[in-house]
Amino acid sequence: MAPKWRELADRLAAQIRRGDYAPGERLPHIRDLVEAGEGSKSTVHAAYKALEAEGLVMSSRGHGTVVRPPAPLKRLGIERYDKAKWRDGDEVAFVADRLASGRTYRRNEQTQTVDRIPAPPAVADAYGLPEGAEVYARARLVKESDQPTHTLTSYYLPQIVEGTRLIDPTPGPAGRGGGFRVLYDAGYEIDHMTEDLFARPATADEAALLQLPTGEWVVELHRRTYTADDTMVEFAIGVHAASRFAWKYSFKVPDSAIDQRGQQ
């Protein structure tokens, strides 16, 4: 049987991860928990020290014990799409971000729904589709433990994904290597992509789904994924909690003057 301080620490840790105590919020004074029957002063103190050692809280004189804001996840740029990760291994993009951030992950932290729907305006415009044309929408909600981090909805043309695992709503990535591996196996090897980012206030529905604090903004991502012959095989829209990610891009600096001279 665990000691009482450990039971208290585990209970408080669960409350912190669930969001009962927000980042920066102060935990109850030790004397308040003692008076509430949670244990002796030494029991509560030991529980708080355990939470501090686990990185969930920080203590300072005059401010008490407060919930530590989590370090933002690294949202990798080019590296997260390395073919060796998903073609030759099983490291889908959100897992690559977790590993780069030194964080744990479970594959079931990605849930999803799949529907065949009339293309929304942004999707129809991206694909050049007529009004009313249908696409498959594969919508994912990604969490870190119990806290949502972002949504990502990939839109596909039916003729590309019908008969593949990309229209299977089973929770988690679409099999080994995820969606890019499914496209690869279907004869659509991704070659290049573009990503556009937009910062904006969250809608009420987004704030509820992502469990955002009041006033939190989101970063909306539009991703276009192409094969080598410029066939677009995915158009994706992601909505990311702004404070939960640090975006990182590494790339070779282009020199268009050299490229132009080489073409002459």
Buried (B, 14 or more C-beta within 10 A) or exposed (E): EEEBBBBBBBEBBEEBBEEEBEEEEEBBEBEEBBEEEBBEEEBBBBBBBBBBEEEBBBBEEEEBBBBBEBEBBBBBEEBBBBBEBBBEBBBBBBBBBBBBBEBEBEEEBBBBEBEEEEBBEEBBEBBEBEEEBEBBBBBBBBBBEEBBBBBBBBBBBEEBBEEBBBBEEEEBBBBEBBBBBBBBBBEBBBBEBEBEEEEEEBEEEBBEBBBBEEEBBBBBBBBBBBBEEEEBBBBBBBBBBBBBBEBBEEEEEEEEEEEEEEEE
